[in-house]
Amino acid sequence: MVTSHLCGQPYQVVIKGGHVIDPKNNIDGFRDVAINADTIALISVDIKKEEGRQVIDATGLYIVPGLIDLHAHNFFGTLDHHYLSNGYEAISPDGFTFRCGVTTTVDAGGAGWRNFETFKEQVIRHSKTRVLSFLNIVGEGMRGGVYEQNLNDMDAKLTSIVARQNKDIVGIKVAHYSGDEWEPVDRAIEAAKKARIPVMVDFGSSLPPLSLEELVLNRLRSGDIFTHAYASVSGRVPLVNNEGVILPFIWEAQRKGIIFDVGHGGSSFLFAQAASAMKLGFFPNTISTDIHAMSINGAMKDLNNVMSKFLNLGMPFQQVIKSVTWAPAQVIQRTDLGHLSPGAIADVALFRIREGRFGFVDTGGYRLDGTQKIECELTIRAGKIEYDLNGISRPVWVQKK
């Protein structure tokens, strides 16, 4: 229920009665949140209703920082044979972010140095969602086919220059190369070093297969990202082998600081991998979707669905929230995001955990029966309500007699 007051109150919006989870600030309990303009003004155990010009009743809900989807594909366009780089298979973000509590989405390599300006003009500048980017080491970006096999288009110098010139670029992406050289990975790391940002690696396309141990222990640096962590694909050793054992170098890599990201997608998440790994105590650092036109209507669906899978597999809700807020914010070196500190940008999401009987599907076609489902109730982006599932921010309409 919403209550409106006259002007003069110190806060524009007060959210009352909810359970705040803010991993950065170690808050896990009932708090009220006050917002002024686009900024978090105050978090307190009791902010008076009279202090807010608009009051939102969050009873029974969780209040968390706006979510960050670390692996998405948003370079939507209308060019044939362009895959996730200005093509039809990418998706425009605003229709699929706010309804899940996502306020920041990170495009995972759709654009390269040749076409990043097009991506910025078409998508970043025209989206209400905050859109950031991993810049592809391939100049043409994630165009698919032969374009992603062209070593001559993998220019570390030009990639690093474009990355340094654009604050929206938070990392370098390397993916889909099917040769037996380390050159794409090495050039991506070279560009990332020059730009002082991390690398995200989609690994497993090389034929013959390259060594996963070599990648995570000797090539990648602390803070670099290994995405599609719970996939089992040809050309890559899975995290969990047929005997249900995680190879020692995987544990060593995570201790070293390699970020293991979910990157669910349309073919990159199996319960057999995730459940077995978590049973052994191996949890992802970040949960992300790999959302695109082919994955959104399949097993993946959206970030809340992926989060719900991990909740039902035994990951504590507080840890789930950290993996989509403060953890990815640190990974992309955007520590201004992913928390509710006073003075921070007012990106806020309200969630409920529904109890019942729910089915969740992996990309191998298997169903997990679960009893909990995470559902977004309301999303605020920079102080503005962008999504409100049940109208809790609106006054009640009463029919006149």
N, C-alpha and C positions, 0 to 999 in steps of 0.2 A: 504494500500500500504506500502511496506517496502523499505527503503533506506539503502544501505550498504556503509560504509566508510572505509578508510584505518585505520590501527592500529595507536595508538597514542592518540585517543580520550579518555577522562577520564572514560567513561561509556561503559560497554559491550552492554547494551540494553537501549534504551530510548523509552518509550511509551508516545505518544503525543496526545493531543486533546481530551482526554476522561474525563468523569465525574467520579471522585473518590468518593466512599462511603467507609469510614473507621470509623465505629462507635466508636472504642476505642479512636481515636484521634479527634473525632467530626469533621471530614472532610466530607463535602457534597457539592462538587462543582468541577469546572474544574481545573484539576491539571495534570502535567506531572510526570511520575515515571521513575526513573533511577535505573538500576540494575547492580551490579558488581558481577561476579561469582555467588554464591548462596545467595546473600544478597541484601536487599533494600538499595540503596546508598543515594537516595535523592527523596523527593517529593517537587515540586515547581510549581508555576503558569506558569512558562515558562523555560523549559530547551531547549537550542538550539539544533537543529538537528545535528549540526556539532560536538556536544559533545558525540554523540553515535556512536559506531561502527555498531550497527544495530538500525534502527528506525522503530517503528511500529505505523502506523496511527490508532488511536482509535477514530476518529471522529464518533459521533453518538453512542458510546458505553459507558457502565459503567465499571469502573475499581474497583475491590473489592478484599479483601483478599481471598486466596484460601478457598473454603468452607470446613466445617467440618460436616460430617454426623454422628450424635451422636448415631444412632441406626441402625446398619447394621449386616449382617451375612456373614462372609467371611472365616469361617473355612471350606473351601471346601476340600473334599477328595473323595475317591472311595470305602468306606466301606459301605456295606449294613446295613440297620437298625441303622444308625448313625445320621439321621436327620440333624441337623445343627452343629454337632460336628464331623468333619472329614467325612461328608456324602455328598451325591449328591445334597441335597436341598440348601446348601450354595453356594455362588458364589465367584469365584476368583475376586479380586477387580479391577485390572487395566483396564479391558474391560468395566467397568461401572462407573468409577469415573471421569477420566480426561475429558471425553466428556460432563460432567455436571459441570465442574469447581471445582470438589471435589478433594482436595489434601490430606485430612486426613479422614480416615474412622475408626469408632470405632465398633469393633465386640461386639455384645451385649450378651455375655454369652455363646458363642459356646463352649469354652474350660473351663474346671475346673482344679483344681490343679493337677489331675492325668495326663492330656494330654496337658497342656499348652505348654510344650517344643515341642511337635509335631506341634502344631499350629505355634509356632514361627519359627520352621525350615521350614515347608512347605509353609507358607504364608507370615509372617512378613518379614523374611529375603530375600524373593525373589520377593517382590512387589516394584514397583516404587512408588506407593501410600504409604503414611505414614499410617501404620496400627497399631492402638492401641486396647486395649481390656478391656471390663468388664469381670472379672473372675467369672465364675458361682460358686455359693455356693455348687452345686453338683459336686463332684469330677470328674464324667464322663462327665460333661458339659451338653449341651443341646442336649442330645441323644434321647429324646422323651420317651414316654411310661412309663414303670415301673421304668426306670432309674431315671427319674426326681421326682419320688415319694419316693425315698429311703432316709429316714431321717438319716440312718446310714452312708450315703455317703456325708452328709452335715457337713463338719468338719471346724469350724471357725478357729481353730488354724492353720491347714495346709494351708487353703485358705489364711490366712493373711501372712503366711511365704512366700508363692509363690508370692503373690502380692508385698511384700516388696523387694523381690529379683529381680523383673523385672520392669524396668522403663516404659515398654510398657503397663503395667496394670494400668488403671486409675480409676477403680471402681469395685464394686462387683455387680453381677446380681442375682436376685431371680425371678423365673418364674414357671408357669404351675403346681404348687402344688395343688392337689385337696382335701387334707385333711382339717380338721377343726381346726388344730393347728396353732399357730403363730410361731412355732419353726423355719421354714425356714427363715422367715423374721428376727426374732431375731438373728439367727446365722449369717445371711448375715450382719446385722448391727454390730454384735460383731466383725466380721472379718474386716469390713470397719473401725471401730474405731481403731483397732490395726494398720491397714495400713495407717490410716489418709487419706482415700479416700471416695468418695460418694457411695451410693447404688442406683442401678436402679431397680425398682420394676415393673414387669408385673403382675398386680393384677386382680383377677376375676375368677380364676379357682377353688377356694375352694368350696367344697360342704359339709355342707351348707355354704352359703356365710359368709365371715368375714366382719366386719364393716369397711367401707371405712373411716368413721370419725375417728375411732380408729387408723387406719393406718397413715393417714396424719397429725393428730394432736398429737398423743401420741407415735407413734413408730418411724416414720421417723424424721430425723433431718434437719435443715436448710441446703440446698445444695444437699439433696437427691432428686432422680428423680422419678417421677410418669409418666411412659410412656403409650402410647395408650390413651392419654387424651380424645380424641374425639370418642372413641368407645362406643358402647352400647351392652353389652354382658350379658348373663345369669351369675349370680353369682357376679354381681357388680352393685352398684348404679351408673347410668350415671351422668355426671356433670350437665346436664340440664334435669329436670324432665318433665313429661307429660304436666305440666302447663306452661312450658317455663321458669322455675325459676331455678337459680343456688343455691344450698343449701348453707346456710351461712358458714358452715365449710370449703367449698372449697375456698371461698374468704379468709378466715382466714389462710388457709394453704399456699396460694400463698404469702400472706403478711408475713407469718412466714419464707418464703424462700424455700418452696418446689418447685422444678422445674417441671413444667408441659410440657412434651415432646409429640410431635405429634405421632411418631412411626406408620406411616400410615399402612404399611403391607398389607396383603391380606384380612383382615377382621376387621380392627381396626380404620376405619375412616368413619364417616357419616357426610354429609352436615347438616343434621338435628341437630346434636350436635355442629359442628363447627360454622355454621352460627348463630345459636341461641346464643351460648356463646359469640361470637364476637359482636353481636348486643347489648349484655348487657355489653360490655366492657371487657370481659374476653378473653385475647389473650394468645397464647402459649408462653412459655419462649424460647423454642427451637423447630425447625422444623427438622424432620428426616424421614427416609424412612421405616425402618424395611425391607430392601431389601433382598430378597432371591429368589430362583428359582420359587416359587409359586406366588410371588407378582409382579415380574418385568414385566410380560406380562399381568397383570390384570389391575385393576384400578390405582395402584400406579405408575408404569412405571419407574420413576427415581426422583431424588431430585428436578430437575427443574420443573417437572410436579407438585409435591407437593407444591413447592414454588408458582407456578402460581395459584394454587387453592386458596391459602391465599391472593394473590394479587387481584384476582377477587372477593373474599369475602369482600374486603375492608381494608385489612391490608396494611399500607403504605410500599412502596418498601424499604425504608430505614430500617424499622423495620423488614421486611422479611430478608434483608441482615444481620442485627445484629443477628437474630435468627439462622443463619447458619455459623456465623463467631465468633465474639467476645463473644457472649453469651455462646455457647458450650465450647469455649476455657476456659472461667472462670469456668464453671461447672466441667470440668475434670482437673482443676488446671494446665492447660498448657497455661499460659499467654504469652509464647513465640510465640504462634500461634494466628491466627485470626485477624491480623492487619498488616498495612503497614508502621510501624515505621522504620525510618532509622536504620540499624543495625539488623533488623528482617530478618528471613529467607524469601527468595523471592518466596513465594507461592502466586500467583496472578491469578485472573480469569477475563476475559472480557466477558460482557454480553450485549445483546440487548433485548429490550422489543418489541416484534412484535405486531403490531396492526392488528386485523382482527376478524374472527369468529372462535371460538375454543370451543371444547367440553371437559369437564372434568368429570370424573366418580368417584363415591365413592364406598366403598366396599359393600354397600347395593344395588348396581346396578342402581343408579340414576345419571342422567347427569346434570351438571351445564353448561349452555351456557355462555361463557366468551368472552371478547374482547381483552384481553392481554395475551401474552405467553412469558415466560422468556426462552431465548435461549442462550446457551454458545457459544461464538465465539472462544475463545482461552484460554488455561490453561498453566500456568508456574508452575513447581514444582522445588523448590530449584534452581531457575535461568535457568532451562532448559525448553524449549517449548515442552510440551508433547502432545498437542492437538491443532489443528488449522483448524477450520471448513471450512473456505473459503480461506485459504492460505495467510492471511494478513501479516504473518511474512516472506513471501517468495518473491523473486524478480519476476517481471513479465516476462513471457516467450514471446518472439517475434519471430515469424517465419521468417527465413531468406528467402529473395527473390531469 
